[in-house]
Amino acid sequence: MNNADIIALGEKYVMNTYARFPIALVRGEGMSVWDADGKEYLDFLAGIAVCNLGHCHPKVSSAVAAQAKTLFHVSNLYHTEPQVRLAKWLCDHTFADKVFFCNSGAEANEGAIKLARKICHDRGEEGRKTIISATMSFHGRTLATLTATGQEKVKKGFAPLPAGFIHIAYDDLDALQKAVDVNTAAIILEPIQGEGGIRMPSPGYLQAVRKLADERGALLIFDEVQTGAGRTGAFLACEHEGVTPDIATMAKGLGGGAPIGAVLATEEAAKSFTPGTHATTFGGNPLCAAAALAAMEAMEEENIIGNCREMGKHLLGKLEKIAESSPRAKNARGRGLLIGLELEGGISPATIVSAMMAKGFLIGSAGESVLRFAPPLIVTKDQIDLLADALSSALDSL
Ligand SMILES: *Cc1c(COP(=O)(O)O)cnc(C)c1O
């Protein structure tokens, strides 16, 4: 099937929930993907911050193939080795003492919200039910997580929404101080807002949030679905700020491309999840857990986070130069390889994304006016230089 065949079939049989670009991808290796007409692209979006080790990393692909021939799925009625080893890996490398596995970022946040409310319930603090989140945040598309999400566009048409969610401005400590009270179960924040436009908090904000949560008896949840798994140059982005939450959620980069999510928690917080309180059929199944374990081990063995830090600086530097020299861009920002470039003059990000696609580069957008760069963490200097040249010329030729 070529691009046109695949697109025609999709338009007929797949629900129309995505504004897709008009290519169908059939193969990937490292930084490259190929479409069904044979065109190659350098992938600077990595499946939306998912393929952190590049496409079809040999260690991940081999682990998946081996696991697929050994044991695919057995449910969570039984213990499995890939799941317990992955849980240990995550606890060894983060603040967490215990992990719950699920299948996506939204599900991880659902789990975190449920855990926070259950903890308050178990403490006898029945009044503490409210979840405080930030405007411009993104936490997922299930009913509870779209309610937590601080963007009206995802909520339209889906009322009634669950009760017990309030929003405050991101990076505004005063607003948070006014909002956190005896009814607060938890504060949920992205350490860097991803979908909202790669928005970074001021230095010290997350630390102050931690302090406030402790003083007022609220739990702190970090949504690390996009920022986690090495994306920002630390395993979890909160490490940069020296802050640990009670609960953190992961998904995107965790599985090396396989669908898996995780709720990470301290021993104390995790205690409230007991048999029967939360569950999922597929969560942490042997296939996805084996993929994630191989991805995490490869990331460590190959010092991929080190490369992320180094290449992140290089890419940010290149984009800062473009922001200085082009009248159509300003304010490059981000950490590690989660980087945004704001467009000026009402240019729609999709215009640039399409122009870059024609030149053989996949990039993304975030918010209304921001280009998003989230390449595999294995990206090289030469590839970044190629991207920067192509982007300069795409902006110039507008
Ligand atoms: C992508 C994302 C989610 C939702 O993850 P899904 O796997 O699409 O459900 C939640 N939070 C953040 C910060 C995200 O970037």
The ligand as a Gaussian input file, in Angstrom:
#p B3LYP/6-31G(d) Opt

LIG

0 1
 C        0.694000      12.955000      26.692000
 C        0.437000      13.394000      28.065000
 C       -0.570000      12.805000      28.849000
 C       -1.536000      11.785000      28.296000
 O       -0.889000      10.624000      27.931000
 P       -1.689000       9.544000      27.005000
 O       -0.737000       8.386000      26.948000
 O       -1.909000      10.206000      25.683000
 O       -2.948000       9.231000      27.697000
 C       -0.692000      13.205000      30.167000
 N        0.134000      14.131000      30.692000
 C        1.111000      14.716000      29.971000
 C        2.000000      15.719000      30.622000
 C        1.285000      14.382000      28.637000
 O        2.235000      14.991000      27.917000

